[in-house]
Amino acid sequence: MLPENSAVFVTGGAGFIGSALIHYLLANTNMHIINIDKLTYAGQLTSIADAVSNPRYTFIQADICNKQILSTLFRQHQPLAVMHLAAESHVDHSIDAPAAFIQSNIVGAFTLLEATREYWRQMEENQQQNFRFLHVSTDEVFGDLGEIDQPFTENSPYHPSSPYAASKASADHLVQAWHRTYGLPTLISHSSNNYGPRQFPEKLIPLTIIRALQRQNLPIYGSGTQIRDWLHVDDHVRALWLILNHGQCGHHYAVSAQNEWCNMEIVHKVCAVLDELCPLPHDNKLGAIQRYSQLITHVSDRPGHDWRYALNAATLQQELNWQPKYDFVQGLRQTVQWYLDHRDWWQPILMRSNTAERQGLSS
């Protein structure tokens, strides 16, 4: 267990999972949080705006590929833990432009590991024993499953399909090697698909919500039968804190609520919640839609699209006594309501995206 009032580095804290983690740590611990984020297009300071006034929170805009800056930050803040979440994470982008994923997810992980190792080696022995480095990975490193295959476990072989998954798998191997070779006290977590408030609008659930509210087509890849295992982000960050404090160094932990749904079902569920919470106006004009599901359209499938992801979280449940708190139906409804209530969060993102597209800057 980390000593109270310790400093913790969170990389990528302006992202979706990172911002949820910072909210959790500030509300439930006495830790001092140093948020290190490069602020790429998906990093949103508005996601952590309420943390700024907290004396236990510090934000530093920096690139984890810059070892000199990292070394300076380690000397200044003397953390007892690193929670590494910074990563490029959008699979479509990794297919179109993989170089950024190699740089951020592989070179960034290597640079952070090296800066951490040099700092850790200079610590006193009791501090070295308390120190932890948690690398937050993904279920996608294991590839995909068939319909009757058992869910992946921590011992499943790596078989990544996309450049994104391959870059995360590479980072996992680096973390494991730094533990085995140098003794750095590392842990690795693998989570299933996350959902919840403050998720960037490029991902399936927020994309569906926002496009539906704008009466735009709701694109579904191929048949829409691809299956994902859904986990509420707040359940995920609770698991990360448990793993950091009580997990066994050198081990991997799968985090899953075991909620398997195909993409078509997810989109229909979102539309049904929107029909209830934000019903479409009655309009007798020819061609007017009456239900959000009428906006669903099928588009060409993406290359190398994994068919099914699923994780077995038995190790986390048995060793660390973790259980998900969110029922999926409840969590999805809460998520839809959050986007309805926080248009001031996502509308500026869309405006910036539209401006970039008009200027030819879109990826």
HELIX and SHEET records of a PDB file:
HELIX    1   1 PHE A   16  ASN A   28  1                                  13    
HELIX    2   2 LEU A   45  ALA A   51  5                                   7    
HELIX    3   3 LYS A   67  HIS A   77  1                                  11    
HELIX    4   4 VAL A   91  ASP A   96  1                                   6    
HELIX    5   5 ALA A   99  PHE A  101  1                                   3    
HELIX    6   6 ILE A  102  VAL A  107  3                                   6    
HELIX    7   7 GLY A  108  ARG A  121  1                                  14    
HELIX    8   8 GLU A  125  ASN A  130  1                                   6    
HELIX    9   9 ASP A  139  PHE A  142  5                                   4    
HELIX   10  10 PRO A  163  TYR A  182  1                                  20    
HELIX   11  11 LEU A  204  LEU A  213  1                                  10    
HELIX   12  12 VAL A  233  HIS A  246  1                                  14    
HELIX   13  13 ASN A  263  LEU A  277  1                                  15    
HELIX   14  14 TYR A  292  LEU A  295  5                                   4    
HELIX   15  15 ALA A  314  LEU A  320  1                                   7    
HELIX   16  16 PHE A  328  ASP A  341  1                                  14    
HELIX   17  17 ARG A  343  ARG A  358  1                                  16    
SHEET    1   A 7 TYR A  57  GLN A  61  0                                        
SHEET    2   A 7 HIS A  32  ASP A  37  1                                        
SHEET    3   A 7 ALA A   7  THR A  11  1                                        
SHEET    4   A 7 ALA A  81  HIS A  84  1                                        
SHEET    5   A 7 ARG A 132  THR A 138  1                                        
SHEET    6   A 7 THR A 186  SER A 191  1                                        
SHEET    7   A 7 HIS A 252  VAL A 255  1                                        
SHEET    1   B 3 ASN A 193  TYR A 195  0                                        
SHEET    2   B 3 ILE A 227  HIS A 232  1                                        
SHEET    3   B 3 GLU A 260  CYS A 262 -1                                        
SHEET    1   C 2 LEU A 218  TYR A 221  0                                        
SHEET    2   C 2 ILE A 296  VAL A 299  1                                        
END                                                                             
